[in-house]
Amino acid sequence: METFLTPTGDEVLQMLAALGNPHRMRIIAALSEGRNYVSRLAREIGMSRPLLHMHLQRLEAAGLVTGVLELSEGGKAMKYFEVTPFVLHLTPETVADAARTLTDQDESKNETASTTKGAK
């Protein structure tokens, strides 16, 4: 049985931001079928390798995928990616718990200030 840690508020925001893009959701869907290397993955989902790399970096930074560089039998370097097992169970209670761990409190103050200015 796998044990999953409860993500912090910052981690939840990073995961949701990473998943809030249709291309990245398609990448996760493709990788959920098994690990794949960048060139093949790009062909399968119909995306350029530079664009795919940008999306994979965002997913990797959020902890949703991991990449590893391997050498093929012919000596060619190939970067393989796979989905990192994750569970994100969102309820009002889990959002409230995550909100208590947010580290960037200044951002919410700035949003409040800009909303207040707009209301005047």
C-alpha positions in Angstrom: 0.0 0.0 0.0 1.4 3.4 -1.0 1.4 6.3 1.4 0.8 9.8 0.0 1.8 12.9 1.9 -0.6 15.8 2.1 0.7 18.6 -0.1 1.2 22.0 1.3 -0.8 25.0 0.0 2.1 26.0 -2.2 2.4 22.5 -3.6 -1.3 22.4 -4.3 -1.1 25.7 -6.2 1.8 24.5 -8.2 0.1 21.3 -9.1 -3.1 23.0 -10.1 -1.3 25.6 -12.1 0.6 22.8 -13.9 -2.6 20.8 -14.6 -4.5 24.0 -15.6 -3.3 23.6 -19.2 -4.8 21.2 -21.8 -1.4 20.3 -23.3 0.0 19.3 -19.9 -3.2 17.3 -19.1 -2.6 15.4 -22.4 1.0 14.8 -21.5 -0.1 13.3 -18.1 -2.7 11.2 -19.9 -0.1 9.9 -22.4 2.5 9.2 -19.7 -0.1 7.4 -17.5 0.1 4.6 -20.1 3.8 4.2 -19.3 7.1 6.0 -19.5 8.2 7.5 -22.8 11.1 9.4 -24.3 10.7 12.9 -25.5 10.9 12.4 -29.3 8.3 9.6 -29.3 6.0 11.5 -26.9 6.2 14.6 -29.1 5.1 12.6 -32.1 2.3 10.8 -30.3 0.7 13.9 -29.0 1.5 16.1 -32.0 3.7 18.7 -30.3 7.1 20.1 -31.1 9.9 18.9 -28.9 10.8 22.5 -27.6 7.2 23.1 -26.6 7.0 19.6 -25.1 10.1 20.3 -23.1 8.7 23.5 -21.7 5.5 21.7 -20.6 7.5 18.8 -19.1 9.6 21.2 -17.1 6.5 22.7 -15.6 5.1 19.3 -14.8 8.4 18.2 -13.3 8.7 21.3 -11.2 5.2 20.5 -9.8 6.3 17.0 -8.9 3.9 15.4 -11.4 6.5 13.8 -13.7 10.1 12.7 -13.4 12.7 12.6 -16.1 15.8 10.6 -16.4 18.5 10.7 -19.1 19.5 7.2 -20.4 21.9 6.0 -23.1 20.5 3.8 -25.9 22.4 0.8 -27.2 23.7 3.0 -30.0 25.1 5.5 -27.5 22.4 8.1 -28.1 21.2 10.1 -25.0 17.4 9.8 -24.6 15.4 11.6 -21.9 12.6 9.4 -20.6 9.7 10.8 -18.6 7.1 9.1 -16.4 4.2 10.1 -14.2 5.0 10.4 -10.5 2.2 8.7 -8.5 0.1 11.4 -7.0 -3.3 11.9 -5.4 -5.0 15.3 -5.2 -8.2 15.0 -3.3 -9.9 18.4 -3.2 -12.7 19.2 -0.8 -13.4 22.5 1.0 -11.7 21.0 4.0 -8.5 20.0 2.2 -8.4 23.4 0.5 -8.7 25.1 3.9 -6.0 22.9 5.4 -3.7 23.7 2.4 -4.5 27.4 2.7 -3.2 27.5 6.2 0.3 26.4 5.0 0.6 29.0 2.2 3.9 30.8 2.5 3.2 33.8 0.2 0.7 35.8 2.3 1.7 39.1 0.6 0.0 37.9 -2.6 -3.4 37.6 -1.0 -2.9 41.1 0.5 -2.0 42.5 -3.0 -5.2 40.8 -4.5 -7.3 42.4 -1.7 -5.7 45.8 -2.3 -6.3 45.7 -6.0 -9.9 44.5 -5.6 -10.5 47.3 -3.1 -9.0 49.9 -5.5 -11.2 48.6 -8.3 -14.3 48.9 -6.1 -13.8 52.6 -5.3 
